[in-house]
Each structure stands twice: as C-alpha cells, then as structure tokens.
Amino acid sequence: MARSLGFWLEKPRPDGDNNTKVELHFNYWSLNNGLTNYIDIGVKISEAGLFDSINFYLPFNIDQIDYKPDLGKRVCENLVLVSAIFNSPAKHESHTETKGVYDFSFTTDTESPQLRFFTQILLASDSLGGVTLERSNHENEKGCLLKFPRDLFEIETKVDTKTKFDNYFRFRVILKSDAHRSISQIYEAKDSFITNHFEKTEMVDFRVNETRNLPEKIRANLNDHSHLSRIHFFLIREANSEYKMSHSQYSRCRILEDDLWNKYLEQDDSSKKKKKQSQMLIYHWKTKEKEEDIDHFSAFAKFTRRNVTNLNILVILVVLVALSIFSGLLTNLTWSSMHKEVESCELADGTQEAPSTGGNLGSLDSTRSSREGGPRGTEDGQSKAQSANTMLDKPKHGGEQQ
C-alpha cells in the first residue's frame, strides 16, 4: 500500500509578513542493484517569513532508514554538481567554514537571487541543538518525524543589502530492507519463467501531503499550505528499465552522466559492496509553474524490466541437460520395447523356421506336390510313367545276334 510523505512549517507567525515560499525537490533513486534506494530532499526557501521549524513526516520505520546530512557538503565541494542540480552554470561566491554556508550565483540568470546553501544540518546531540529524528506512533502506524529548527539557517526576514538570497539545504534518506515498499511495489507474474522471460513490473506511487494516506495528527498540521510554491519529483532508473505509463506525461527525460553522478552517489558506499552504477535515466515531473495553493502532490509511474541472473542461467542449463538425458533414455526404452514386439510376432508366424534334412526330403516333396495339386501334378506323373515304359520296351543294343 502506498503511503504519503508529509511537509509543513511549524507555528508560522505572519506578523504582517506572510511571504514565506518553499519549493521542494525530491529525487528518488530506485536502482536494481539491491543497494540503491535513496530519497534526496532539497528545500528552497525564498521571501522567508517567521516560523519555528521545517518538518517532514516520513512513512518509514525509523529502524529502516539512515539520515545522511553530509550530502549538501559533498555537492557544494563540486561546482559541476551544483551546476548540474540547478541546471545552470554556477559560480562560487563565498564560503563561511564555521557555519557551513556556501553562496553561489548562476551566470545565466543574473537577476535571480543568489543561492545560500546550508550544510550544517547534523542530528542533535545531548549538548548541542540540531536536527531531530524521532519515532512517530500515530494511530499505530510506522513512521518518523524529521525536524529542522529555524536557527540552523540564520534566515534574515528583512534584507538590508542589495544582494538577495534564496536559502537552500539538501539531505538524503537511505531506505533499508523493505522500507521502499511504502512508495513502490514490485510485481512478478507466477508464470514469468515461461511466458514473460523473467519480466518484473515495478509501480512507483510517490505522494506528498496526501491527507487520506497520513495519520490524523499529521493531517492537523497541513491546514496552511499557502507557503508551498512548487514541487519537483525526479525518478532515477536504469536504462534497461522500460517506461510503460505514468499519471501524466513527464516534463523531461534524459541520460545521467556516469562519471558525475557516480560521484554524487558514492558518499554512501561505505560498505564493501561498492558497485559502479549502470547507465541511468532521470524522469522529471513537477507542478505547474503558476499553480497556487498546492495542497498535495502525487506521481505514479510504471516500469518493467527483465532480470536474468547467473542463478537463472545455471538453472536453465541444468534443466536443458536433464531434458537431454531424459529424452535419450526414453528413446532407448521405446526402441527396445518395439524390437521385442517385432521378434515375438515373427516367432508366432513360424515362417522363419529352418527346413528339416535327411529322410524327410520325401515328405517335403509330397507336401510340395500336395500343395501344387490339380491337373498339372497329374500330367507330370503320367509323363514320367510313359517315359519309364518306353525305356523298358526298347531292346538292348546287340541282343539280336545271339
């Protein structure tokens, strides 16, 4: 069952300055290597009003996720990555080491505010403040709450200088075990071994602030959604994963550069299972540019892929060898049975018995004569008798001189 993420500002205090606008960027990395199920979340705040914290509800068991706060720092240290993420050539303006703040400008749009990228978003410790991640037990549903206090960002509500900034931070949530099933499901036909060539279907259903899929206490925080200005959803898949359909046509699809984006992903490859990613495609959906009052967002996409492993190949080879042996044994058994039936039929007919010798020749002639029978046999007998009588009547040579 698909479940929804939640986003809201805690205790917004307008005080005549209710211009806070938030743009959300979601990157869902769903790759078929068993190791890459990530959600990267970027938060862009412009024209900030007053609020206490930025909050996310994540529909995953807290024991099945890892929060990675160092993603932003890795991005900021690579100017090419910054340019790729914001799709514009970036220029590094300044860096405040102690506060973990990086300022960037974009050369193609000089009129837009600069980007102030915050990277100090570590989890809170006993002695220091920071980001909090805690379990949520609303209505006996699994989930967790992620809270970013406002004082982490030192956002100025009034800008006295000519330079304006959009405030930004980015983090990653790694989905372990089967946590990803809250937003994606894999279906495999029972007869796929025979009919579908090992084909699997994956359905991604990504939702934000979908009230019917949120606990009641979380829904109570979503009454004010005027601050949401835009939502972007990026889905990253392997190139051999075939796109079938989606809730609406995606805005854009392109190939990700291997060298660049493998660096983006490698910060989480601390395990011994490092593996270079295969060719990847990124699909982009977004809300309308001038859409107002965004109360929720939902994206659905369906993909199929054929996954033939070494084990599958081994099983196929074993089955082919077994079928070959069985067919050979069956052929030999069938031939042997047919040969015995032929021999039995020949012995029953008697035509293959050898004739007797010696004193039985006469009986053989008699049998032959009796078989021949009829007039022809009688004439032959009379002819033989006449010949014998002629020879008896003829006088012997020289007998008349005595």
C-alpha positions as CSV (number, residue, x, y, z in Angstrom):
1,M,0.0,0.0,0.0
2,A,1.3,3.4,-1.0
3,R,1.8,5.9,1.8
4,S,2.4,9.6,1.8
5,L,5.2,11.9,3.0
6,G,4.2,15.0,4.9
7,F,5.6,18.5,4.9
8,W,4.7,21.6,6.9
9,L,6.1,24.7,8.7
10,E,5.8,24.6,12.5
11,K,4.0,27.5,14.0
12,P,4.2,30.0,11.2
13,R,3.9,33.6,12.6
14,P,3.0,36.0,9.8
15,D,3.2,39.3,11.8
16,G,2.2,41.0,8.6
17,D,5.0,39.2,6.7
18,N,3.4,36.1,5.4
19,N,5.5,35.8,2.3
20,T,7.3,32.5,3.1
21,K,7.6,30.4,-0.1
22,V,9.0,26.9,-0.1
23,E,10.0,24.9,-3.2
24,L,10.6,21.1,-2.7
25,H,12.9,18.9,-4.7
26,F,12.5,15.1,-4.4
27,N,15.0,12.7,-6.0
28,Y,14.0,9.0,-5.8
29,W,16.9,6.7,-6.7
30,S,15.4,3.3,-7.4
31,L,18.0,1.1,-9.0
32,N,18.0,-2.6,-9.4
33,N,21.3,-3.4,-7.7
34,G,19.8,-4.1,-4.3
35,L,21.8,-1.3,-2.7
36,T,20.4,2.0,-4.1
37,N,17.0,3.1,-2.7
38,Y,17.5,6.7,-1.7
39,I,15.3,9.7,-1.3
40,D,17.2,13.0,-1.7
41,I,15.2,16.0,-0.5
42,G,16.1,19.6,-1.3
43,V,14.3,22.6,0.4
44,K,14.5,26.0,-1.2
45,I,13.1,28.9,0.9
46,S,12.5,32.4,-0.5
47,E,11.0,35.5,0.9
48,A,11.1,33.9,4.4
49,G,8.5,34.8,7.0
50,L,8.5,33.7,10.6
51,F,8.3,30.1,11.6
52,D,9.8,27.8,14.2
53,S,10.9,24.8,12.2
54,I,10.7,22.9,8.9
55,N,9.1,19.5,9.4
56,F,8.8,16.2,7.4
57,Y,6.8,13.1,8.1
58,L,8.5,10.0,6.6
59,P,6.3,6.9,6.3
60,F,9.1,4.5,7.2
61,N,10.1,2.7,10.3
62,I,12.9,4.7,12.0
63,D,14.9,1.5,12.2
64,Q,14.8,1.0,8.4
65,I,16.2,4.4,7.4
66,D,19.5,6.3,7.6
67,Y,19.6,10.0,7.7
68,K,22.6,11.4,5.7
69,P,23.3,15.2,6.4
70,D,26.6,15.4,4.5
71,L,25.0,15.2,1.1
72,G,24.9,19.0,0.8
73,K,28.5,19.5,1.7
74,R,29.6,17.0,-1.0
75,V,27.5,18.8,-3.6
76,C,28.9,22.2,-2.6
77,E,32.5,21.0,-2.9
78,N,31.9,20.1,-6.5
79,L,30.9,23.1,-8.6
80,V,30.0,20.9,-11.5
81,L,27.4,19.1,-9.4
82,V,25.9,22.4,-8.3
83,S,25.5,23.4,-11.9
84,A,24.0,20.0,-12.8
85,I,21.5,20.0,-9.9
86,F,20.2,23.5,-10.7
87,N,20.6,23.2,-14.4
88,S,22.6,26.4,-14.8
89,P,26.4,27.2,-14.7
90,A,27.2,28.1,-11.1
91,K,29.8,30.4,-9.7
92,H,31.2,30.1,-6.2
93,E,30.9,33.4,-4.4
94,S,31.8,32.8,-0.8
95,H,32.1,30.2,1.9
96,T,31.8,30.5,5.7
97,E,33.6,27.5,7.1
98,T,32.4,27.8,10.7
99,K,28.7,28.0,9.7
100,G,28.9,25.6,6.8
101,V,27.4,28.2,4.4
102,Y,28.2,28.4,0.7
103,D,27.0,31.2,-1.6
104,F,26.5,30.6,-5.3
105,S,25.4,32.7,-8.2
106,F,24.2,31.5,-11.6
107,T,25.7,33.1,-14.7
108,T,22.7,32.6,-17.0
109,D,20.3,34.4,-14.8
110,T,21.9,37.4,-13.2
111,E,18.6,38.9,-12.0
112,S,17.7,35.9,-9.8
113,P,18.7,35.9,-6.2
114,Q,21.9,34.1,-5.2
115,L,21.7,30.7,-3.6
116,R,22.8,30.3,0.0
117,F,23.5,26.6,0.6
118,F,23.4,25.5,4.3
119,T,25.3,22.3,5.1
120,Q,25.3,22.2,8.9
121,I,22.2,20.0,9.4
122,L,23.6,17.3,11.7
123,L,21.4,15.4,14.1
124,A,21.1,17.0,17.6
125,S,23.3,15.6,20.4
126,D,22.7,15.8,24.1
127,S,24.6,19.1,24.5
128,L,24.0,20.8,21.1
129,G,20.9,21.7,19.2
130,G,20.3,20.5,15.7
131,V,18.1,18.3,13.6
132,T,15.8,15.9,15.4
133,L,14.7,12.5,14.1
134,E,12.2,10.7,16.3
135,R,9.7,7.8,16.1
136,S,6.1,8.6,15.3
137,N,3.4,6.3,16.8
138,H,0.3,8.0,15.4
139,E,-2.6,5.6,15.1
140,N,-0.2,2.6,15.4
141,E,1.3,3.4,12.0
142,K,5.0,3.2,11.4
143,G,6.7,6.5,10.6
144,C,9.1,9.1,11.9
145,L,9.4,12.9,12.2
146,L,12.3,14.9,10.9
147,K,12.5,18.5,12.3
148,F,14.9,21.3,11.1
149,P,14.9,24.2,13.6
150,R,14.9,27.6,12.0
151,D,18.0,28.8,13.9
152,L,20.1,26.3,11.9
153,F,19.8,28.6,8.9
154,E,20.0,32.1,10.3
155,I,17.5,33.3,7.7
156,E,17.0,37.0,7.6
157,T,13.5,38.2,7.3
158,K,14.5,41.6,6.1
159,V,17.2,42.1,3.6
160,D,19.0,45.4,4.0
161,T,21.6,44.8,1.3
162,K,21.2,44.8,-2.4
163,T,22.1,41.1,-2.7
164,K,19.1,38.8,-2.2
165,F,19.4,35.1,-1.4
166,D,17.3,32.0,-1.7
167,N,18.1,29.7,1.2
168,Y,18.6,26.0,0.4
169,F,19.6,22.7,2.1
170,R,19.6,19.1,0.9
171,F,19.8,15.8,2.7
172,R,19.4,12.1,2.0
173,V,17.3,9.3,3.5
174,I,18.5,5.8,2.7
175,L,15.8,3.2,2.7
176,K,16.9,-0.2,4.1
177,S,15.4,-3.6,4.0
178,D,11.8,-3.3,2.5
179,A,11.2,0.3,3.6
180,H,10.9,1.3,-0.1
181,R,7.6,-0.7,-0.4
182,S,5.8,2.3,1.1
183,I,6.3,4.1,-2.2
184,S,7.0,1.4,-4.7
185,Q,5.8,-2.2,-5.3
186,I,7.3,-5.0,-7.5
187,Y,5.0,-7.5,-9.2
188,E,6.2,-10.7,-10.8
189,A,3.8,-13.0,-12.7
190,K,3.8,-16.6,-11.4
191,D,4.4,-17.9,-14.9
192,S,7.1,-15.4,-15.9
193,F,9.7,-18.1,-16.1
194,I,7.8,-19.5,-19.1
195,T,5.8,-16.6,-20.6
196,N,7.4,-13.3,-19.8
197,H,11.1,-14.0,-20.0
198,F,11.8,-13.2,-16.3
199,E,9.9,-9.9,-16.6
200,K,9.2,-7.9,-13.4
201,T,6.9,-4.9,-13.1
202,E,7.6,-2.0,-10.6
203,M,4.9,0.6,-9.8
204,V,6.2,3.8,-8.1
205,D,3.5,5.8,-6.3
206,F,5.1,8.9,-4.7
207,R,2.9,11.2,-2.6
208,V,3.3,14.3,-0.6
209,N,0.7,15.7,1.8
210,E,-1.9,13.2,0.5
211,T,-4.3,13.5,3.5
212,R,-6.0,10.2,3.2
213,N,-2.6,8.4,3.5
214,L,-1.4,10.3,6.6
215,P,-2.1,9.8,10.3
216,E,-4.8,12.1,11.7
217,K,-2.4,14.1,13.9
218,I,-0.2,14.8,10.9
219,R,-3.1,15.9,8.8
220,A,-3.9,18.5,11.5
221,N,-0.6,20.3,10.6
222,L,-1.4,20.7,7.0
223,N,-4.2,23.2,7.2
224,D,-2.0,26.0,5.9
225,H,-0.3,25.1,2.7
226,S,-0.1,28.6,1.1
227,H,3.7,28.5,1.6
228,L,4.2,25.7,-1.0
229,S,5.1,27.4,-4.3
230,R,6.3,24.4,-6.3
231,I,7.2,20.7,-6.1
232,H,9.6,18.8,-8.3
233,F,9.9,15.0,-8.4
234,F,12.8,13.2,-10.1
235,L,12.8,9.5,-10.6
236,I,16.1,7.8,-11.4
237,R,16.0,4.3,-13.1
238,E,18.4,2.1,-15.0
239,A,18.4,2.5,-18.8
240,N,17.2,-1.1,-19.2
241,S,14.1,-0.4,-17.1
242,E,11.3,0.2,-19.7
243,Y,8.9,3.0,-19.0
244,K,5.3,2.0,-19.5
245,M,2.9,4.6,-18.2
246,S,2.5,7.4,-15.7
247,H,-0.2,9.6,-14.1
248,S,0.8,12.3,-16.6
249,Q,3.4,12.8,-19.2
250,Y,6.8,13.6,-17.6
251,S,8.2,17.0,-18.2
252,R,11.6,15.7,-19.3
253,C,13.7,12.6,-19.5
254,R,17.5,12.4,-20.0
255,I,20.6,10.3,-19.5
256,L,22.6,10.9,-16.4
257,E,26.4,11.3,-16.9
258,D,28.0,8.3,-15.3
259,D,31.2,9.9,-14.0
260,L,29.4,12.9,-12.5
261,W,26.5,11.1,-10.8
262,N,28.5,8.2,-9.6
263,K,30.5,10.7,-7.5
264,Y,27.2,12.1,-6.2
265,L,26.2,8.6,-5.1
266,E,29.5,7.3,-3.8
267,Q,29.3,9.1,-0.5
268,D,27.1,6.4,0.8
269,D,29.2,3.5,-0.5
270,S,31.0,2.9,2.8
271,S,30.2,-0.8,2.7
272,K,32.3,-3.4,0.9
273,K,29.5,-3.8,-1.7
274,K,30.7,-0.9,-3.9
275,K,29.4,-1.3,-7.4
276,K,29.5,1.1,-10.3
277,Q,26.1,2.0,-11.5
278,S,24.9,1.1,-14.9
279,Q,23.6,3.7,-17.3
280,M,20.8,5.7,-15.7
281,L,17.8,7.8,-16.9
282,I,16.1,10.5,-14.9
283,Y,12.4,11.3,-15.3
284,H,11.1,14.7,-14.1
285,W,7.5,15.6,-13.0
286,K,6.5,18.9,-11.5
287,T,3.6,21.1,-10.5
288,K,2.5,23.9,-12.8
289,E,4.7,26.9,-12.7
290,K,2.0,29.4,-11.7
291,E,-0.1,26.9,-9.7
292,E,-1.4,28.3,-6.5
293,D,-2.5,26.7,-3.3
294,I,-0.6,23.4,-3.7
295,D,-2.2,21.2,-1.0
296,H,-0.7,17.9,-2.2
297,F,1.4,16.2,-4.9
298,S,1.2,12.7,-6.4
299,A,3.2,11.0,-9.1
300,F,2.6,7.5,-10.4
301,A,4.8,5.6,-12.9
302,K,5.0,2.0,-14.1
303,F,8.2,0.2,-15.4
304,T,9.1,-3.3,-16.5
305,R,12.5,-4.9,-16.6
306,R,14.0,-8.3,-17.4
307,N,16.3,-9.5,-14.7
308,V,18.3,-12.7,-15.7
309,T,20.8,-13.6,-13.0
310,N,23.6,-16.1,-13.1
311,L,21.4,-18.4,-11.0
312,N,18.7,-18.2,-13.6
313,I,21.2,-19.2,-16.3
314,L,22.5,-22.1,-14.2
315,V,19.0,-23.4,-13.6
316,I,18.2,-23.2,-17.4
317,L,21.4,-25.2,-18.2
318,V,20.6,-27.8,-15.6
319,V,17.1,-28.2,-17.0
320,L,18.3,-28.5,-20.6
321,V,20.9,-31.2,-19.6
322,A,18.2,-33.1,-17.6
323,L,15.8,-32.9,-20.6
324,S,18.5,-34.2,-22.9
325,I,19.3,-37.2,-20.7
326,F,15.6,-38.0,-20.2
327,S,14.8,-37.8,-23.9
328,G,17.8,-40.2,-24.6
329,L,16.6,-42.7,-22.0
330,L,13.1,-42.5,-23.3
331,T,14.1,-43.1,-26.9
332,N,16.2,-46.1,-26.0
333,L,13.4,-47.6,-23.9
334,T,10.9,-47.1,-26.7
335,W,13.2,-48.7,-29.3
336,S,13.9,-51.7,-27.1
337,S,10.2,-52.3,-26.5
338,M,9.4,-52.1,-30.2
339,H,12.2,-54.6,-31.1
340,K,10.9,-57.2,-28.7
341,E,7.4,-56.9,-30.1
342,V,8.8,-57.5,-33.7
343,E,10.6,-60.7,-32.6
344,S,7.6,-62.0,-30.9
345,C,5.4,-61.5,-34.0
346,E,8.0,-63.4,-36.2
347,L,8.2,-66.4,-33.9
348,A,4.4,-66.7,-33.8
349,D,4.0,-66.7,-37.6
350,G,6.6,-69.7,-38.0
351,T,7.8,-68.5,-41.4
352,Q,11.4,-68.2,-40.2
353,E,11.8,-71.9,-39.1
354,A,14.7,-73.7,-40.9
355,P,13.6,-76.8,-43.1
356,S,14.4,-80.4,-41.9
357,T,17.1,-82.6,-43.7
358,G,17.7,-86.3,-44.4
359,G,14.8,-88.7,-44.6
360,N,12.3,-86.0,-44.6
361,L,13.0,-85.0,-48.1
362,G,10.4,-87.3,-49.4
363,S,7.8,-85.9,-47.2
364,L,8.9,-82.5,-48.3
365,D,8.3,-83.5,-51.9
366,S,5.0,-85.0,-51.0
367,T,4.0,-81.9,-49.3
368,R,5.1,-79.8,-52.2
369,S,3.1,-82.0,-54.6
370,S,0.1,-81.8,-52.5
371,R,0.4,-78.1,-52.3
372,E,0.7,-77.8,-56.1
373,G,-2.2,-80.3,-56.7
374,G,-4.6,-80.1,-59.6
375,P,-4.2,-81.2,-63.3
376,R,-0.7,-80.1,-63.7
377,G,0.5,-82.6,-61.0
378,T,-1.4,-85.5,-62.7
379,E,0.1,-84.7,-66.1
380,D,3.6,-84.7,-64.8
381,G,3.0,-88.1,-63.2
382,Q,1.7,-89.7,-66.4
383,S,4.6,-88.3,-68.4
384,K,7.1,-89.8,-66.1
385,A,5.3,-93.2,-66.3
386,Q,5.3,-93.3,-70.1
387,S,9.0,-92.5,-70.2
388,A,9.7,-95.4,-68.0
389,N,7.7,-97.9,-70.1
390,T,9.4,-96.8,-73.3
391,M,12.8,-97.4,-71.8
392,L,11.6,-101.0,-70.8
393,D,10.2,-101.9,-74.2
394,K,13.2,-100.8,-76.2
395,P,15.6,-103.8,-76.9
396,K,19.1,-103.7,-75.6
397,H,21.8,-103.0,-78.2
398,G,23.3,-106.2,-79.7
399,G,20.8,-108.6,-78.3
400,E,19.5,-109.8,-81.9
401,Q,22.9,-111.6,-82.9
402,Q,22.7,-114.3,-80.3
